[in-house]
């Protein structure tokens, strides 16, 4: 059985892309001040977070990211949820 992500996701409003991310060439580091964890990842993950910070429909942005990177996206989303950078949206 595959891990499933929450149906609706939002960016943690207290997360600062400017203060908690670093990009260099094709790699990036994301730091979570909520869990004190860091993630070394592809630069596309920070680009996703940047798009989410300006998106009207965050779920649409996440869906688009998953479609572009089906083999790795669910693991990335799960890790960002674990780090409390992404949160399940409250209805």
N, C-alpha and C positions, 0 to 999 in steps of 0.2 A: 504494500500500500504506500503510495507516494505521500510525502509531507505536503500539506495544503497550507496556503497562506490565508490570512483573514480575507474575507470578501472585500472589505473596504479598509484602506490604509491611509494614515495621515502622517506627515512629518511632525515630529515633536516640536512644538512651538518654542521650547526653551533651548533647542539645539542651534548652535552658531556654526554655519559653514565656514565663515571667515576664520574663526578661532580654533576650530576643531578638525580642519582638513589641511593636507599638504599634497600638492601635485608636483611631480617631476617626470618629464617625458611621458611614458605610457603607464606609469604606476602612481599610486596615491596611498596615503595613510589617512585613516579616519579614526579619530579619538572620541570615545564616549565619556563625557563628564558624569554621566549617570551611573555607569557600571565600572568606570576606570579601565575599560578594555580598549585595545587598538586593533585595527584591521588593516593589513597590507592588501591592496586590491588593485584591480585595473582602474584606470582613470575614469572609465565610463560610470563607475559607481558614484563618484563625486559629481560627475555631470548629471546623473540621475537626481541626486539630492538638490543640485542647483535648479533643475527643472521643477522639481516638486515644490521648492520654496516660492515659485512664481505661478504655479499651475492652479487653474480653476477646478480642474478635475484630477486629483492626485491618483485615483484608481486607474484612470485612463493612461497616465504616464507610466505607472507601474506595469500595466498590461502591455504597453508598447515595449518596455524594457524586457519583459519576459519573452515576448515574441522574437525579439532580436537576438536573445541569448538564452535559448531554452535549456541548454545543458548546465548553465551555471547560475542563472538568475534566481531560481527558487532558494538555493543555498545562500546567496547574497541577501535576499529579502529576509530569510529566516535569521541570519546573523544580525542584520540591522534591527530587526524586531527584538532579538535577544539583548542587544546593546541599548535598547530603548531610544534609538534614533528615529525609527519608525514605530508607530503605535497603531493598534487596531482602532479604527474610527468608531466613535460613539455615535449611535443613532439618535 
